[in-house]
Amino acid sequence: MNNPVTRAAALLKDHRESIDRLDAILVYTLAERFKHTQAVGKLKAEHDLPPSDPSREAAQIARLEDLAKEADLDPDFAKAFLNFIIQEVIRHHKKHQK
């Protein structure tokens, strides 16, 4: 495997296999997270609680930004990603309220 092109192709294949595994982990992790947030939404609806909790959301965003920095991930990306998830969760919670 002294050929640089062959070596690069093998490395590329390894990276792509890792990416595919991580994508699967992300999907299953998000599914698990949404199962819990769905339960929270139902609980909030049953007890007439608001679908949004701005203080919790702010704390979660700050926590995620810190985790992102520790993990050497762009904190702005992490914040945008969590904001997207939070908006989706709120949308689901509002459905339960109807």
Backbone as CSV, one residue per row, in Angstrom:
resi,resn,N_x,N_y,N_z,CA_x,CA_y,CA_z,C_x,C_y,C_z
1,MET,0.836,-1.177,0.000,0.000,0.000,0.000,0.887,1.250,0.000
2,ASN,1.925,1.223,-0.770,2.821,2.367,-0.879,2.300,3.421,-1.840
3,ASN,1.351,3.053,-2.677,0.778,3.990,-3.627,-0.033,5.047,-2.868
4,PRO,0.315,6.339,-2.995,-0.386,7.389,-2.252,-1.880,7.465,-2.569
5,VAL,-2.252,7.196,-3.791,-3.678,7.256,-4.166,-4.444,6.111,-3.503
6,THR,-3.850,4.936,-3.481,-4.480,3.779,-2.835,-4.605,4.022,-1.337
7,ARG,-3.547,4.555,-0.756,-3.566,4.872,0.694,-4.624,5.922,1.000
8,ALA,-4.724,6.953,0.179,-5.738,8.008,0.372,-7.140,7.424,0.251
9,ALA,-7.338,6.537,-0.717,-8.650,5.910,-0.901,-9.031,5.080,0.326
10,ALA,-8.069,4.365,0.901,-8.331,3.558,2.095,-8.667,4.452,3.292
11,LEU,-7.933,5.538,3.438,-8.215,6.482,4.529,-9.588,7.114,4.354
12,LEU,-9.911,7.480,3.129,-11.218,8.071,2.838,-12.339,7.091,3.201
13,LYS,-12.150,5.838,2.829,-13.143,4.804,3.150,-13.321,4.683,4.657
14,ASP,-12.219,4.664,5.406,-12.289,4.581,6.868,-13.028,5.777,7.464
15,HIS,-12.712,6.967,6.993,-13.388,8.170,7.492,-14.883,8.113,7.201
16,ARG,-15.226,7.700,5.997,-16.646,7.636,5.628,-17.393,6.589,6.446
17,GLU,-16.763,5.471,6.742,-17.402,4.461,7.591,-17.643,5.017,8.993
18,SER,-16.681,5.762,9.512,-16.849,6.396,10.830,-17.976,7.427,10.797
19,ILE,-18.004,8.221,9.744,-19.068,9.218,9.601,-20.432,8.537,9.556
20,ASP,-20.545,7.455,8.808,-21.815,6.727,8.722,-22.253,6.195,10.085
21,ARG,-21.309,5.646,10.850,-21.631,5.158,12.200,-22.085,6.308,13.089
22,LEU,-21.377,7.433,13.020,-21.737,8.583,13.847,-23.093,9.167,13.445
23,ASP,-23.389,9.170,12.150,-24.712,9.625,11.707,-25.812,8.752,12.309
24,ALA,-25.592,7.443,12.329,-26.575,6.540,12.926,-26.733,6.829,14.416
25,ILE,-25.620,7.056,15.096,-25.678,7.389,16.530,-26.472,8.673,16.744
26,LEU,-26.230,9.678,15.912,-26.963,10.943,16.033,-28.461,10.743,15.846
27,VAL,-28.845,9.968,14.833,-30.264,9.747,14.565,-30.924,9.023,15.736
28,TYR,-30.308,7.962,16.218,-30.895,7.222,17.335,-30.902,8.055,18.619
29,THR,-29.875,8.871,18.820,-29.830,9.743,19.996,-30.930,10.792,19.924
30,LEU,-31.110,11.395,18.754,-32.186,12.384,18.594,-33.550,11.729,18.796
31,ALA,-33.734,10.510,18.287,-35.004,9.812,18.481,-35.274,9.588,19.974
32,GLU,-34.263,9.172,20.702,-34.412,8.971,22.146,-34.730,10.285,22.856
33,ARG,-34.044,11.348,22.458,-34.285,12.664,23.054,-35.721,13.103,22.813
34,PHE,-36.212,12.909,21.588,-37.574,13.333,21.268,-38.622,12.479,21.977
35,LYS,-38.317,11.225,22.279,-39.246,10.423,23.082,-39.440,11.069,24.446
36,HIS,-38.346,11.545,25.025,-38.444,12.199,26.336,-39.148,13.548,26.235
37,THR,-38.835,14.312,25.205,-39.488,15.624,25.087,-40.976,15.476,24.772
38,GLN,-41.343,14.399,24.069,-42.771,14.143,23.830,-43.473,13.872,25.158
39,ALA,-42.832,13.105,26.019,-43.408,12.820,27.336,-43.533,14.102,28.152
40,VAL,-42.518,14.970,28.049,-42.578,16.264,28.746,-43.744,17.086,28.209
41,GLY,-43.915,17.094,26.889,-45.003,17.846,26.274,-46.362,17.377,26.750
42,LYS,-46.536,16.063,26.835,-47.807,15.519,27.327,-48.035,15.894,28.775
43,LEU,-46.988,15.815,29.577,-47.082,16.185,30.991,-47.452,17.659,31.146
44,LYS,-46.800,18.507,30.349,-47.121,19.940,30.401,-48.570,20.195,30.004
45,ALA,-49.039,19.501,28.971,-50.421,19.678,28.519,-51.405,19.222,29.591
46,GLU,-51.108,18.090,30.233,-51.992,17.570,31.282,-52.104,18.517,32.463
47,HIS,-51.046,19.276,32.730,-51.023,20.162,33.894,-51.105,21.637,33.508
48,ASP,-51.499,21.873,32.262,-51.701,23.225,31.749,-50.476,24.117,31.960
49,LEU,-49.318,23.556,31.671,-48.071,24.315,31.755,-47.726,24.854,30.369
50,PRO,-47.007,25.959,30.295,-46.669,26.514,28.979,-45.734,25.587,28.206
51,PRO,-45.866,25.574,26.873,-45.027,24.691,26.066,-43.559,25.103,26.042
52,SER,-43.282,26.346,26.389,-41.916,26.857,26.355,-41.470,27.225,27.767
53,ASP,-40.189,27.012,28.041,-39.600,27.380,29.336,-38.314,28.155,29.040
54,PRO,-38.440,29.481,28.826,-37.283,30.276,28.397,-36.072,30.191,29.314
55,SER,-36.274,30.101,30.627,-35.109,30.040,31.521,-34.379,28.703,31.358
56,ARG,-35.126,27.609,31.216,-34.500,26.290,30.980,-33.791,26.286,29.637
57,GLU,-34.436,26.842,28.618,-33.837,26.872,27.285,-32.525,27.656,27.298
58,ALA,-32.506,28.789,27.986,-31.282,29.599,28.067,-30.177,28.835,28.796
59,ALA,-30.555,28.158,29.873,-29.561,27.370,30.623,-29.019,26.222,29.764
60,GLN,-29.892,25.580,29.002,-29.462,24.486,28.137,-28.525,24.980,27.034
61,ILE,-28.840,26.127,26.473,-27.985,26.691,25.427,-26.609,27.014,25.997
62,ALA,-26.570,27.632,27.171,-25.285,27.949,27.807,-24.506,26.676,28.105
63,ARG,-25.193,25.651,28.605,-24.544,24.376,28.917,-23.983,23.738,27.651
64,LEU,-24.769,23.772,26.584,-24.313,23.174,25.333,-23.129,23.940,24.741
65,GLU,-23.146,25.263,24.878,-22.008,26.055,24.396,-20.734,25.660,25.144
66,ASP,-20.844,25.465,26.456,-19.686,25.031,27.246,-19.214,23.644,26.806
67,LEU,-20.155,22.730,26.609,-19.789,21.390,26.146,-19.119,21.449,24.776
68,ALA,-19.635,22.303,23.912,-19.060,22.441,22.570,-17.617,22.919,22.658
69,LYS,-17.367,23.894,23.508,-15.996,24.400,23.674,-15.080,23.291,24.172
70,GLU,-15.568,22.513,25.155,-14.770,21.395,25.677,-14.482,20.367,24.586
71,ALA,-15.431,20.180,23.685,-15.303,19.165,22.645,-14.630,19.696,21.384
72,ASP,-14.228,20.955,21.421,-13.598,21.596,20.264,-14.559,21.647,19.064
73,LEU,-15.824,21.976,19.365,-16.859,22.164,18.353,-17.248,23.633,18.372
74,ASP,-17.492,24.193,17.237,-17.878,25.603,17.130,-19.111,25.854,18.002
75,PRO,-18.997,26.672,19.061,-20.130,26.927,19.954,-21.316,27.570,19.235
76,ASP,-21.058,28.380,18.215,-22.161,28.987,17.474,-22.967,27.921,16.727
77,PHE,-22.261,26.938,16.179,-22.950,25.829,15.517,-23.777,25.055,16.542
78,ALA,-23.181,24.746,17.687,-23.883,23.993,18.724,-25.122,24.752,19.186
79,LYS,-24.984,26.048,19.345,-26.117,26.881,19.776,-27.215,26.864,18.712
80,ALA,-26.858,27.017,17.460,-27.843,27.006,16.380,-28.540,25.651,16.305
81,PHE,-27.770,24.580,16.484,-28.333,23.230,16.448,-29.328,23.038,17.583
82,LEU,-28.966,23.440,18.795,-29.868,23.292,19.929,-31.095,24.180,19.763
83,ASN,-30.917,25.391,19.252,-32.073,26.257,19.006,-33.055,25.598,18.047
84,PHE,-32.533,24.950,17.006,-33.390,24.244,16.064,-34.168,23.133,16.781
85,ILE,-33.474,22.364,17.606,-34.129,21.273,18.332,-35.187,21.826,19.284
86,ILE,-34.846,22.895,20.002,-35.792,23.487,20.955,-37.051,23.954,20.235
87,GLN,-36.898,24.600,19.096,-38.067,25.069,18.347,-38.944,23.890,17.908
88,GLU,-38.320,22.803,17.521,-39.081,21.606,17.128,-39.810,21.021,18.337
89,VAL,-39.156,20.991,19.479,-39.780,20.480,20.701,-40.976,21.357,21.086
90,ILE,-40.809,22.664,21.027,-41.908,23.576,21.368,-43.081,23.355,20.411
91,ARG,-42.767,23.161,19.143,-43.830,22.906,18.158,-44.604,21.641,18.546
92,HIS,-43.893,20.600,18.956,-44.558,19.365,19.393,-45.377,19.611,20.659
93,HIS,-44.828,20.375,21.588,-45.541,20.654,22.837,-46.834,21.414,22.557
94,LYS,-46.784,22.331,21.626,-47.992,23.104,21.280,-49.058,22.185,20.685
95,LYS,-48.632,21.162,19.942,-49.601,20.193,19.388,-50.344,19.479,20.526
96,HIS,-49.617,19.143,21.596,-50.228,18.460,22.725,-51.212,19.371,23.453
97,GLN,-51.002,20.659,23.372,-51.854,21.609,24.074,-53.217,21.738,23.383
98,LYS,-53.298,21.358,22.130,-54.554,21.536,21.368,-55.528,20.435,21.630
